[in-house]
Amino acid sequence: MPTFIIEREIPGADKLSPAELKDISAKSNAVVAGLGAPYKWVTSYVAGDKIYCVHEAESADVVERHAREGGFPANKVTEIAAFIGPATAS
């Protein structure tokens, strides 16, 4: 299944409380459960005014549907072409 990185512009994202992040996570999980399509939320990173999410889905359209149904912005959805890290150099 393709993997996507989603850039979400959310002013003040880095100031969201643990309770607010918990609510966002619960909403995302509920939307994933109701999509009726293969979908996996891998992880998310909160940085400044953005949240960067890594999701696996059949297509960018399904990722955008998740965002619409959850009420989350999906300002940019990009399919990941490759994964690299320190071990890639070996």
C-alpha positions in Angstrom: 0.0 0.0 0.0 1.4 3.4 -0.8 2.6 5.7 2.0 1.9 9.4 2.0 3.1 12.4 4.0 0.4 14.9 4.8 1.2 18.5 5.6 -1.5 20.1 7.8 -1.3 23.9 8.4 -2.7 24.4 11.9 -1.8 27.8 13.5 -0.5 27.2 17.0 -0.2 23.4 16.5 2.8 23.3 18.7 0.8 24.8 21.5 -2.1 22.3 21.4 -2.6 20.7 24.8 -2.2 16.9 25.4 -6.0 16.8 25.8 -6.5 18.5 22.4 -4.0 16.2 20.7 -5.8 13.2 22.3 -9.1 14.4 20.9 -7.6 14.9 17.4 -6.1 11.4 17.6 -9.4 9.9 18.7 -11.3 11.6 15.8 -8.7 10.4 13.3 -9.0 6.8 14.6 -12.8 7.0 14.3 -12.6 8.2 10.8 -10.1 5.5 9.8 -12.4 2.9 11.3 -15.4 4.2 9.2 -13.6 4.6 5.9 -14.4 1.1 4.6 -11.0 1.2 2.8 -7.6 -0.1 3.8 -5.9 2.7 5.7 -3.2 3.0 8.4 -2.2 6.1 10.3 1.5 5.4 11.0 2.7 8.5 12.9 2.5 12.3 13.1 4.9 15.1 14.1 3.8 18.4 15.6 6.2 21.2 14.6 5.4 24.9 14.8 2.2 25.7 12.9 2.1 22.3 11.2 1.4 18.7 11.8 3.1 16.3 9.4 1.4 12.9 9.2 2.5 9.6 7.7 -0.4 7.5 6.5 -0.7 4.4 4.3 -3.7 4.3 1.9 -4.6 3.0 -1.5 -4.5 6.6 -3.0 -4.2 10.3 -2.2 -8.0 10.5 -2.7 -8.5 8.2 0.3 -6.1 10.4 2.3 -8.0 13.5 1.3 -11.3 11.8 2.2 -10.0 11.0 5.7 -9.1 14.7 6.1 -12.5 15.9 4.9 -14.5 13.5 7.1 -12.3 14.3 10.1 -12.4 18.0 9.6 -8.6 18.1 9.3 -6.7 20.3 6.8 -4.6 18.4 4.3 -2.8 21.2 2.7 -0.3 19.0 0.8 -0.5 15.2 0.3 2.6 13.6 -1.2 3.3 10.0 -2.0 6.6 8.9 -0.4 9.0 7.6 -3.0 11.6 6.0 -0.7 12.6 5.7 2.9 16.2 6.4 4.0 18.0 6.8 7.3 21.4 6.2 8.8 21.4 2.5 7.9 20.9 3.4 4.2 24.6 4.5 4.1 25.8 1.0 5.0 
